[in-house]
């Protein structure tokens, strides 16, 4: 989940005024945007009651190392997804941000298996594919069921049949996304069952989506 940083080049030149002739004096100044590298993984899971020590991050603007501002904390005694945010600012005030997501999950959640394909029951009826990235973490494509398979988000299975989709860059667009349950809460129910009855529903919070509840059923 890294954000792309660019180098901004500002060119200043002398100009001709009226009929006056002046020597052209070009000067250039390069501003290197901060590039943040998170130490270790961006997606981490631990069991409730375990321990967590943040590995931090580093930032450079060109060859100059920058100070990192770290925000966020992890309560290892409460199941949930915790976001650690790293911010760096260069000498010209340009900033860059990267994040780490720490999922604190119950032991019972390890028994869940959310992999599969889920089709939206209305609208364009696109299919979201859930792939397990690691214990308790899934990559979900086409989060809105809008036939946009290149757009994806990461889902954390934190309790038995309960998952959370924290605010994160929506893969394929870069704009932020999060999902909530039908009443706006962060914990979303996964409803297991037989073929065609395993389901979930959520609201996709993103500028490209409406505020309606989107329902999905497992197709394979």
Buried (B, 14 or more C-beta within 10 A) or exposed (E): EEEEBEEEEEEEEEEEEEEEEEEEEEEEEEBBBBBBEBEEEBBBBBBBEEEBEBEEBBBBBBEEEBEBEEEBEBEBEEBBBBBBEBBBBBEEEBBBEBBBBBBBBBEEBBEBEBEBBBBBEEBEEBBBBBEBEEEBBBBBBBBBBBEBEEBBBBBBBBBBBBBBBBBBBBBBBEEEBBBBBBEEEBEBBBEBEEEEEBBBBBBBBBEEBEEEEBBBBBEE
